Amino acid sequence: MKKAVRYYSRLGNTKTIAEAIAAGAGVEAVSITDEPALTAPVDVLFLGGAPYANIMDPALRAYAEKLDPRPGGKGGSVYHLQLVPADGAGAEKAAAGKRNRRRR
């Protein structure tokens, strides 16, 4: 089974997590800024990125939209890893934003 780990990290936190996952999977973690598209088909892709303003970074979104999940395509089964602060602040802000949008 071919595996790959790709990530986008502004501050280095996602890179640290991606490298740990890659070590466990026996592959190298590669930044999407260094490799803008998968170079070979994979069965499993771990794709990491942190939310910025509670949304996926546009660079990571563009990368993900280029993936081909069909058998033999470049993408395979994709697992998106999104980092959220341990204190839950990001999740709480997102929930508060949803509540505020419903009231409008």
N, C-alpha and C positions, 0 to 999 in steps of 0.2 A: 504494500500500500504506500503510495507516494504522498508525503505530507509537506506542507510549507507553512511558514509563519511570516506574515507581512504586517507592518505596523506603520502608524503615523504618530510622531511624538514631538510636541513643541518643547516640553520641559524635561523630557527624559524619563518620566515615570512609566509611560506606556512601553518605552524601549526596555526598561528593566523587567517588566512583566513578560513582554514578548520573548526576551532572551531566556527567561526561566522556563517558559512553555516550550521554546525551541530546544532547550537542553533536554527536557523530558521526552520530547518527540524525536530526538536524535537528528535534528536539522539545524540550519542557521536561521536566525531572525534577520530579516532584511527590511530596511525602511523603504516605503513606497517612493520616497524622493530619490533613492538610489536606483530603484528598479521600478519604473512607472507602469509596467505591466508584467504579468507572469510570463516567464520565458518558456515554460513547459507545462503540460497538463498535470494536475495533481488530483488525488482522490479526496484529500481533506486539506482545507485551508483555514488557518486561524488568522483572522484579520482584526488587529487591535487598533483602537483609537479612543481618546478621551472626548467627552462631550464639551463643547465650547458654547456657552450660552444655551445649554441644554439641547444642542443639535449636533449632528455629525459634521465634522469639518468638511468643507467643500472638496478638498483634495482627496480625502478618504472616500467620500461619496462618489466622486467621479471614478476612482479606482474600482470601487465595488460595482458600479454600474457597467463596467467593461467586462466583468467576469462572465464566463459562459458555463453554466452548471450542467450542461448536457454531457452524457458519457463521452469521454475523449476531449471534451472542451476544457478550456483553462478556467478552473474554478472549483470543480468538485463540490463537496459538501462544505459550506462556509459557516464558520463559527465566529460571530462578531463579538469581540471583547470590548466592553465599554467600561472605563474606569469611573467610579463614582466615589466621592469622599467618604471615608469610613464613618464619619459622623452623620451621614445621610443628608447632609445639607443640599446636595445636588438634587436628590430625589424629592426633598421637601419643597425646594424652589419650583421644580417641575410640576408638582401636584398643586402648589399655590397658583401657578400660572394657568393651569387647566381650570381651576375653580373660578379665577377671575374672568377667563374667557367665557365661561358659561353664564355669568351674571350680565354680560353686555347685551 
